[in-house]
Amino acid sequence: MPREPLEAIMLVGGRGTRLRPLTLSAPKPLLPTAGVPFLAHQLARAAESGVTHVVLATSYRAEMFTEAFGDGARFGLSIDYVYESEPLGTGGGIRNAASRLRGRPDDAVVVLNGDVLSAHDVPAQVDLHRKKEAAVTLHLVEVDDPSRYGCVPTDAAGRVTAFLEKTPNPVTNRINAGCYIFRRSVIDQIPAGQVVSVERETFPGLIRVGAVVMGYAESAYWLDVGTPEAFVRGSCDLVLGRMPSTAVPGPCGESLLLADVTLAAGARLSGGTVAGAGSAVGAGTVVRGSVIFDEATVGAGAVVTGSIVGRGATIADGVVLDGVVIGDGAFVGSGNELARGLRIWPGVRLEPTSVRFSSDA
């Protein structure tokens, strides 16, 4: 049986402050991830899940989304764009985007957060939502540290009994995974033009009045890519095939090389590393589990691990990078050893042997 067409709202208005300096020049959902903008992976999966129409709820650098995705035809989607001049929160953003929905009051609407990689079965979540005639159905995942997220206890039938946003003493390790199926009429009940949080207001309010709020729990791949470490991991997992995506522009493997990459003799790329278009990696250089943006240069004999090298940045010969972010156009001179989450802002020039995390041999 063919699937009933679905509509989706994608929340992509955030400023991505945890990923600075990368997000100074582009919104988080547009950062290159396994060779394409992050959001391309979500759009591809949405289309595979039966979504035909997507509304992007934009705010920060909104024009860049239109430039990147246009009308959505290459994904087999129709894309509309709405803009928030002032951030309206998750609920306010969903309500604002609903003005472009085309469906009926009882139709299911998929809502996706623009910073989550997930391989979960969206059609199965939608089926549960419809069978239970729910107001909202939340995707839930189990995590080791639920205190960092919205904690979501359910009863034996899977009905959500509370929504405890970032509580220090979680009652369950099941958390809000950021994909919601709303009944369209429930979205229309969110106050228009106001700052509203679905996590702190809408969901608890629905539970309080006895509305059916269901939890759909699944253990498929899931990752919030909001930090540099998680962003790198997500990109590498896509390249390695741990997180499936038809948007990856090449076969899965230890590395992904985009157009016009220059690899010198003895350069070794592994762990899901991406070398962006027009980038260059020097002789004998080792790059493990990292993301090198377009037109960046990594010199000979360098060692790069778990790091991000921004667009057009230059890493000189022999530099060591371990878990760091190098901004667009920055220069890191030879003899530098950068580690432990260090972030270099765009255009900064770090002269030779300016920073080391170990003593000279």
C-alpha positions in Angstrom: 0.0 0.0 0.0 1.4 3.4 -0.9 2.1 5.7 2.1 -0.2 8.7 2.6 1.8 11.9 1.8 3.2 13.7 4.8 4.1 17.2 5.6 7.0 18.2 7.8 8.3 21.3 9.7 12.0 21.5 10.2 13.2 23.9 12.9 16.5 25.5 11.6 16.4 28.9 13.2 19.0 28.5 15.9 22.3 30.4 16.0 24.4 27.3 16.8 26.4 29.1 19.5 27.9 25.8 20.8 29.5 25.3 17.4 31.2 28.7 17.1 33.3 29.8 15.4 32.0 27.5 12.6 28.5 29.1 12.8 29.7 32.7 12.5 29.6 32.3 8.7 26.8 29.7 8.3 23.9 28.3 10.3 24.5 24.9 11.9 22.2 23.0 9.6 24.3 24.2 6.6 27.7 23.2 7.9 29.4 20.6 5.6 28.8 17.2 7.1 30.0 14.1 5.2 30.4 16.3 2.1 27.0 18.0 2.0 25.1 20.5 4.2 23.9 18.8 7.4 20.3 19.4 6.5 20.6 17.5 3.2 20.8 14.3 5.2 17.6 15.2 7.1 15.8 16.2 3.8 16.8 12.9 2.1 15.6 10.8 5.0 12.3 12.8 5.2 11.7 12.1 1.5 12.4 8.4 2.0 9.9 8.4 4.9 7.1 9.6 2.7 7.3 13.3 3.3 6.4 15.3 0.2 6.2 18.9 1.6 8.6 20.6 4.0 8.4 23.9 5.7 11.8 25.2 6.9 11.4 27.5 10.0 14.3 29.9 9.6 15.7 32.8 11.5 19.5 33.1 11.6 21.0 33.8 8.1 17.7 32.6 6.6 18.6 33.5 3.0 21.3 30.9 3.0 18.8 28.1 3.2 17.0 29.2 0.1 20.3 29.4 -1.7 21.2 25.9 -0.6 18.0 24.0 -1.2 15.7 26.1 -3.5 12.4 24.5 -4.1 13.5 21.1 -2.9 13.0 19.3 -6.2 16.3 17.5 -6.2 15.2 15.7 -3.0 11.8 14.9 -4.4 10.3 17.5 -2.0 8.4 20.7 -2.2 10.1 23.2 0.2 8.6 26.4 1.7 10.4 28.9 3.9 9.1 30.9 6.8 11.2 33.5 8.7 11.2 34.5 12.4 12.5 38.1 12.8 12.7 37.4 16.6 13.2 33.8 17.9 9.9 32.3 19.0 11.1 29.2 20.7 10.3 25.6 19.6 6.5 26.0 20.0 6.3 29.5 18.5 8.5 28.4 15.6 6.3 25.4 14.9 3.1 27.6 15.1 4.7 30.2 12.8 5.7 27.6 10.2 2.2 26.1 10.2 0.9 29.0 8.1 2.5 27.2 5.1 1.1 23.7 5.8 -1.5 22.5 3.3 -3.2 19.7 5.2 -6.4 19.2 7.1 -6.9 19.6 10.9 -6.6 15.8 11.6 -3.5 15.3 9.4 -0.2 14.2 10.9 2.6 16.7 10.7 6.2 15.6 11.3 8.4 18.1 13.2 12.2 17.7 13.1 14.9 19.6 14.9 17.7 20.8 12.6 20.6 19.5 14.7 19.7 15.8 15.1 21.0 12.8 13.1 18.5 9.9 13.4 18.0 6.6 11.6 14.8 5.9 13.4 11.7 4.7 11.6 9.6 7.8 11.0 6.7 5.9 9.2 6.4 3.6 12.2 6.2 6.6 14.5 3.5 8.1 12.3 1.6 4.7 12.3 1.6 4.6 16.1 0.4 8.2 16.2 -2.5 7.5 14.0 -3.5 4.2 15.6 -3.6 5.8 19.1 -5.3 9.0 17.7 -2.7 10.9 19.6 -2.4 14.7 19.9 1.4 14.3 19.7 3.8 11.3 19.5 7.4 11.8 20.6 10.4 9.9 19.4 12.3 8.7 22.5 15.8 7.3 22.9 17.7 5.9 25.8 20.9 7.7 26.8 23.6 7.3 29.5 23.1 10.8 30.9 19.4 11.8 30.7 19.9 14.9 32.9 21.2 16.8 29.8 17.9 16.3 28.0 14.2 16.3 28.4 13.3 13.2 30.4 10.1 11.5 29.3 8.5 8.8 31.5 5.8 6.6 30.0 3.2 4.1 31.3 3.1 0.4 30.3 1.1 1.3 27.2 3.7 3.9 26.0 1.6 6.9 26.9 3.7 9.8 28.2 3.0 10.6 31.8 5.2 13.7 32.3 7.8 15.9 30.5 10.7 16.8 32.7 12.9 19.2 30.9 16.6 18.8 32.0 16.0 17.6 35.5 19.0 16.8 37.7 17.4 13.6 39.0 15.9 11.8 36.0 13.3 9.2 36.7 14.1 7.4 33.4 16.9 7.3 30.9 14.4 7.8 28.0 14.7 11.3 26.6 13.1 13.5 24.0 14.9 12.8 20.8 13.5 15.8 18.9 11.2 14.3 16.3 7.5 14.9 17.0 4.3 13.9 15.1 1.6 16.5 15.8 -2.0 16.4 14.9 -2.3 19.6 12.8 -5.2 21.0 14.9 -2.9 20.7 18.0 -0.3 23.0 16.4 -3.1 25.5 15.6 -3.8 25.7 19.4 -0.3 27.1 20.1 -0.5 30.9 20.6 0.5 32.7 17.4 3.3 35.2 17.4 4.5 34.4 21.0 7.6 32.8 22.4 6.5 29.2 23.3 8.5 26.1 24.3 6.9 22.8 23.4 9.1 21.1 26.0 8.2 23.4 28.9 4.7 24.5 28.0 3.0 22.6 25.1 3.7 19.0 26.1 3.2 19.4 29.8 0.0 21.3 29.1 -1.4 18.6 26.9 -0.6 15.9 29.5 -2.2 18.0 32.2 -5.6 18.2 30.3 -5.5 14.5 29.5 -4.7 14.6 25.8 -3.1 11.5 24.4 0.7 12.1 24.2 2.5 8.9 23.0 6.1 7.9 23.2 7.7 6.0 20.3 10.9 4.4 21.6 13.5 3.1 19.2 17.2 2.2 19.6 18.3 3.2 16.1 21.3 5.5 15.5 20.7 8.9 17.1 23.0 11.9 17.7 22.5 15.5 18.7 25.3 17.3 16.7 25.3 20.5 18.7 28.9 20.4 19.9 32.1 20.3 17.9 32.9 16.8 19.2 29.4 15.5 18.3 29.5 17.3 14.9 32.8 15.5 14.0 31.4 12.2 15.2 28.2 12.6 13.1 30.1 13.4 10.0 32.5 10.5 10.5 29.6 8.1 11.2 28.0 9.1 8.0 31.1 8.5 6.0 31.8 5.1 7.7 28.2 4.0 7.1 27.2 3.8 10.8 24.4 6.3 10.1 22.9 5.5 6.7 22.3 8.5 4.3 21.7 8.6 0.6 22.9 12.2 0.6 26.6 11.2 1.2 28.3 12.0 -2.1 30.4 8.8 -2.4 30.8 5.3 -1.1 31.1 4.6 2.6 34.7 4.0 3.8 37.5 5.3 5.9 37.5 8.6 4.1 35.6 10.7 1.7 37.5 12.9 -0.8 35.5 15.6 -2.6 36.4 17.2 -5.9 40.0 18.3 -6.7 41.5 17.1 -3.4 45.3 17.0 -3.4 46.8 14.1 -1.4 50.7 14.1 -1.2 52.6 10.8 -1.0 52.2 9.0 2.3 49.2 11.0 3.5 46.8 8.8 5.4 43.1 9.6 6.0 41.0 7.3 8.2 38.1 7.1 10.7 35.5 8.7 8.4 37.6 11.8 7.6 36.3 14.2 5.0 38.6 16.2 2.8 36.6 19.1 1.3 36.7 20.2 -2.3 40.0 21.8 -3.3 41.7 20.9 -0.1 45.2 19.7 0.2 46.9 17.2 2.6 50.7 17.1 2.7 53.2 14.3 2.6 53.2 11.9 5.5 50.3 13.7 7.2 47.9 11.6 9.3 44.3 12.6 9.6 42.0 10.5 11.8 38.3 11.1 12.3 38.3 14.7 11.3 36.5 17.2 8.9 38.6 19.3 6.6 36.5 22.0 4.9 36.8 23.1 1.3 40.0 24.8 0.2 41.8 24.1 3.5 45.5 23.1 3.5 47.1 20.7 5.9 50.9 20.7 5.7 53.4 17.8 5.5 53.9 15.7 8.6 51.0 17.1 10.5 48.8 14.9 12.8 45.1 15.8 12.9 42.7 13.8 15.2 39.0 14.5 15.9 39.3 18.1 14.7 37.6 20.5 12.3 39.7 22.6 9.9 37.6 25.5 8.5 37.2 26.6 4.9 40.5 28.1 3.5 42.4 27.5 6.7 46.1 26.7 6.6 47.8 24.2 8.9 51.5 24.3 8.5 54.0 21.4 8.4 54.3 19.3 11.5 51.3 20.9 13.4 49.4 18.6 15.9 45.6 19.1 16.2 43.7 17.0 18.7 40.0 17.7 19.3 40.1 21.4 18.2 38.3 23.7 15.8 40.1 25.9 13.4 38.0 28.7 12.0 37.7 29.7 8.3 40.8 31.3 6.9 42.9 30.9 10.0 46.6 30.1 9.9 48.4 27.8 12.3 52.2 28.0 12.0 54.6 25.1 12.3 55.5 23.8 15.8 52.1 24.5 17.3 50.3 21.7 19.2 46.6 22.4 19.8 44.4 20.2 21.9 41.5 19.9 24.5 38.7 21.7 22.7 40.7 24.8 21.7 39.0 27.0 19.2 40.8 29.3 16.8 38.6 32.1 15.4 38.3 32.9 11.7 41.2 34.7 10.1 43.4 34.4 13.2 47.1 33.9 12.6 49.0 31.7 15.1 52.7 32.2 14.6 55.1 29.2 14.7 55.5 27.5 18.1 53.0 29.8 19.8 50.9 27.1 21.7 51.9 23.7 22.9 50.3 21.2 25.2 53.5 19.2 25.7 57.2 20.1 26.2 59.6 19.9 23.4 61.4 16.7 23.0 
